Amino acid sequence: MKALIFAAGKGTRLKPFTDHHPKALAVVNGIPLLERNIKYLQGFGINDFVINIYHFGEQISEFLKKNSNFGSNIELSDEKDELLETGGGLLFARRFLDHGEDFLIMNADILTDLDLNSFITFHQEKKDFATLAVSDRTSSRKLLFNEDMILKGWLNVQSGEQRLAEFNKGFKPLAFSGIHCINPEIFTKIKRKGKFSIMEEYLDLMSYESIHGYEHSAEIIDVGKPESIAQAEQIFK
């Protein structure tokens, strides 16, 4: 199985580090996030990677060369002309991923000990084109799921704004973990082009497609802010 690691973002919440470096090279206990996630995925037998780059992308390229790609096959999807966000970045990397096999997507600034084997098995049993890892944790935005764990909505916890596929019958609010398992069939369903968030596509598609959530209780930290690096250093040694 291949994994697409989103590493193109500007990481503005991690300033001043990201004024001169990509967020994927921010370090937790001396080890860059990108290295940690490559090795995490390797721990589940994944050795084929696509990494999308934009902000200081040449530093990521040099880092991988210096470390001999950590013994893996790594292809770079270089968005040098325009930062395309998650949806646009996925479409831009299509040539590396649209080969009939399921693949994983992971944000470079997520650290987790989620059991990917169980997640992948769940996805393949459901036969969805997309399965989203989610958990019950504090977050300003939540995805809403029905009793069958099918995506039915989105909620901004702070403003109360929501998007629903149908009347809210006590949907379960869960936070997205930044990890998706995807079937290439998704490329036939995405309507947007250019720069867009893949979550916007999911919220459109939920009205007539089944997108399951996989609820887990694993450790997960969004290492997007300096204070979350300190938190991650307590958990991920």
C-alpha positions as CSV (number, residue, x, y, z in Angstrom):
1,M,0.0,0.0,0.0
2,K,1.2,3.5,-0.8
3,A,0.9,6.5,1.6
4,L,0.5,10.1,0.6
5,I,1.9,12.5,3.2
6,F,0.7,16.0,3.0
7,A,3.8,18.1,3.7
8,A,3.1,21.2,1.5
9,G,1.4,23.6,3.9
10,K,2.9,26.8,5.2
11,G,2.5,25.9,8.8
12,T,1.7,29.4,9.9
13,R,0.8,28.3,13.4
14,L,4.4,27.1,13.9
15,K,6.0,30.5,13.2
16,P,8.8,31.6,13.6
17,F,10.2,28.1,12.7
18,T,8.2,28.0,9.5
19,D,9.5,31.4,8.4
20,H,12.6,29.5,7.3
21,H,11.6,25.8,7.2
22,P,8.7,23.5,6.2
23,K,6.5,22.4,9.1
24,A,7.3,18.7,8.2
25,L,10.8,19.2,9.5
26,A,9.8,20.6,12.9
27,V,11.4,18.4,15.5
28,V,9.9,16.4,18.4
29,N,12.6,15.2,20.8
30,G,15.2,15.8,18.1
31,I,13.5,13.9,15.3
32,P,11.7,15.7,12.4
33,L,8.0,15.0,12.0
34,L,8.4,13.7,8.5
35,E,11.0,11.1,9.7
36,R,8.8,10.1,12.5
37,N,5.8,9.5,10.2
38,I,7.8,7.7,7.5
39,K,9.1,5.3,10.2
40,Y,5.6,5.0,11.8
41,L,4.2,4.0,8.4
42,Q,7.1,1.6,7.7
43,G,6.2,-0.1,11.0
44,F,3.0,-1.3,9.2
45,G,4.9,-2.5,6.1
46,I,4.4,0.7,4.0
47,N,7.5,1.5,2.0
48,D,6.0,3.4,-0.9
49,F,5.4,7.1,-0.3
50,V,4.2,10.1,-2.2
51,I,5.0,13.4,-0.4
52,N,3.5,16.6,-1.6
53,I,5.7,19.7,-1.1
54,Y,5.5,23.4,-1.6
55,H,6.7,25.6,1.3
56,F,10.5,25.2,1.4
57,G,10.0,22.0,-0.5
58,E,13.7,21.9,-1.5
59,Q,14.6,21.4,2.2
60,I,12.4,18.3,2.3
61,S,13.9,17.0,-0.9
62,E,17.4,17.5,0.5
63,F,16.5,16.0,3.8
64,L,15.2,12.8,2.1
65,K,18.3,12.6,-0.2
66,K,20.6,13.0,2.9
67,N,18.8,10.1,4.6
68,S,18.6,7.9,1.4
69,N,14.8,8.1,1.5
70,F,14.9,6.1,4.8
71,G,15.2,2.9,2.6
72,S,11.8,3.6,1.0
73,N,10.6,4.4,-2.5
74,I,9.6,8.1,-2.3
75,E,8.0,10.2,-5.0
76,L,7.6,14.0,-4.6
77,S,4.5,15.8,-5.8
78,D,5.9,19.3,-6.1
79,E,3.2,22.0,-6.1
80,K,5.9,24.7,-6.9
81,D,3.5,26.9,-8.8
82,E,0.6,27.1,-6.3
83,L,-0.2,25.6,-2.9
84,L,-3.2,23.5,-3.7
85,E,-4.5,22.5,-0.2
86,T,-5.5,18.9,0.6
87,G,-8.1,18.3,-2.1
88,G,-6.1,20.0,-4.9
89,G,-2.9,18.3,-3.6
90,L,-4.6,14.9,-3.8
91,L,-5.7,15.5,-7.4
92,F,-2.2,16.9,-8.3
93,A,-0.7,13.6,-7.0
94,R,-3.2,11.4,-8.9
95,R,-0.6,10.1,-11.3
96,F,1.2,8.5,-8.4
97,L,-1.9,7.0,-6.7
98,D,-4.5,6.1,-9.3
99,H,-3.4,2.5,-9.9
100,G,-6.4,0.5,-8.6
101,E,-5.0,-0.1,-5.0
102,D,-6.2,1.5,-1.8
103,F,-3.8,4.1,-0.3
104,L,-3.4,6.0,2.9
105,I,-3.3,9.8,3.4
106,M,-1.7,11.3,6.4
107,N,-0.9,14.9,7.5
108,A,2.8,15.4,8.1
109,D,2.1,17.3,11.3
110,I,0.1,14.5,13.0
111,L,1.8,12.2,15.5
112,T,-0.2,9.1,16.5
113,D,0.1,5.4,17.6
114,L,-3.0,4.4,15.8
115,D,-3.1,0.7,14.7
116,L,-3.2,1.1,11.0
117,N,-3.8,-2.6,10.3
118,S,-7.2,-2.4,12.1
119,F,-8.0,0.9,10.3
120,I,-7.2,-0.5,6.9
121,T,-9.1,-3.8,7.5
122,F,-12.2,-1.7,8.6
123,H,-11.9,0.4,5.4
124,Q,-11.6,-2.7,3.1
125,E,-14.6,-4.4,4.8
126,K,-16.8,-1.4,4.3
127,K,-15.7,-1.1,0.7
128,D,-16.0,2.7,0.8
129,F,-14.0,5.1,-1.4
130,A,-13.0,7.0,1.8
131,T,-12.7,6.1,5.4
132,L,-11.8,8.7,8.0
133,A,-10.0,8.0,11.3
134,V,-11.8,10.0,14.1
135,S,-11.7,10.1,17.9
136,D,-13.5,11.7,20.8
137,R,-11.2,14.5,21.7
138,T,-11.3,18.3,22.1
139,S,-11.4,20.1,18.7
140,S,-12.9,23.3,17.4
141,R,-14.5,21.4,14.5
142,K,-16.2,18.0,14.6
143,L,-17.5,15.6,12.1
144,L,-21.0,14.2,12.8
145,F,-21.8,10.5,12.3
146,N,-25.0,8.4,12.5
147,E,-25.3,5.2,14.5
148,D,-23.7,3.3,11.7
149,M,-20.7,5.6,11.7
150,I,-21.6,7.1,8.3
151,L,-20.6,10.8,7.9
152,K,-23.7,13.0,8.1
153,G,-22.4,16.4,9.0
154,W,-19.9,18.9,10.2
155,L,-19.9,21.3,13.2
156,N,-17.9,24.4,14.2
157,V,-18.0,24.0,17.9
158,Q,-17.2,27.6,18.6
159,S,-19.7,29.3,16.2
160,G,-22.4,26.6,16.1
161,E,-22.3,26.6,12.3
162,Q,-23.1,23.2,10.9
163,R,-23.6,21.4,7.6
164,L,-25.9,18.4,7.6
165,A,-26.7,15.7,5.0
166,E,-30.0,15.1,6.8
167,F,-31.9,16.2,10.0
168,N,-29.6,15.7,13.0
169,K,-30.9,12.7,14.9
170,G,-28.4,12.8,17.7
171,F,-25.4,12.4,15.5
172,K,-22.1,11.6,17.2
173,P,-19.5,14.5,17.1
174,L,-15.9,13.2,16.6
175,A,-12.7,15.0,15.7
176,F,-10.9,14.0,12.5
177,S,-7.5,12.6,13.0
178,G,-5.9,13.7,9.7
179,I,-5.6,10.1,8.4
180,H,-7.8,8.7,5.6
181,C,-7.9,5.4,3.8
182,I,-8.8,5.9,0.2
183,N,-9.8,3.9,-2.9
184,P,-8.8,5.5,-6.2
185,E,-12.5,5.5,-7.1
186,I,-12.4,8.9,-5.3
187,F,-10.8,10.5,-8.3
188,T,-14.1,9.9,-10.3
189,K,-16.2,11.5,-7.6
190,I,-14.3,14.8,-6.9
191,K,-15.9,17.7,-8.6
192,R,-13.6,20.6,-7.7
193,K,-10.4,21.6,-9.4
194,G,-7.5,23.7,-8.5
195,K,-7.1,24.7,-4.9
196,F,-9.6,23.3,-2.4
197,S,-10.0,21.2,0.8
198,I,-10.7,17.5,0.5
199,M,-13.1,18.0,3.5
200,E,-15.3,20.2,1.4
201,E,-15.6,17.4,-1.1
202,Y,-16.5,14.9,1.7
203,L,-19.2,17.2,2.9
204,D,-20.7,17.5,-0.5
205,L,-20.5,13.7,-1.2
206,M,-22.0,12.7,2.2
207,S,-25.5,13.6,0.9
208,Y,-25.5,10.7,-1.5
209,E,-22.4,8.5,-0.7
210,S,-21.3,6.5,2.3
211,I,-18.2,7.7,4.0
212,H,-17.5,5.8,7.2
213,G,-15.7,7.1,10.2
214,Y,-13.3,4.7,12.1
215,E,-13.4,5.6,15.8
216,H,-10.3,5.0,17.7
217,S,-8.8,5.8,21.1
218,A,-5.2,6.0,20.1
219,E,-2.9,8.9,21.1
220,I,-3.0,11.6,18.5
221,I,-1.5,15.1,18.5
222,D,-1.7,17.8,15.9
223,V,1.8,19.2,16.1
224,G,0.7,22.5,14.5
225,K,1.6,24.9,17.4
226,P,4.7,25.4,19.5
227,E,2.8,24.3,22.6
228,S,1.7,21.1,21.0
229,I,5.4,20.2,20.3
230,A,6.0,20.3,24.1
231,Q,2.9,18.1,24.6
232,A,4.1,15.7,21.9
233,E,7.5,15.4,23.5
234,Q,5.9,14.1,26.7
235,I,4.3,11.2,24.7
236,F,6.4,10.5,21.6
237,K,10.0,9.8,22.9
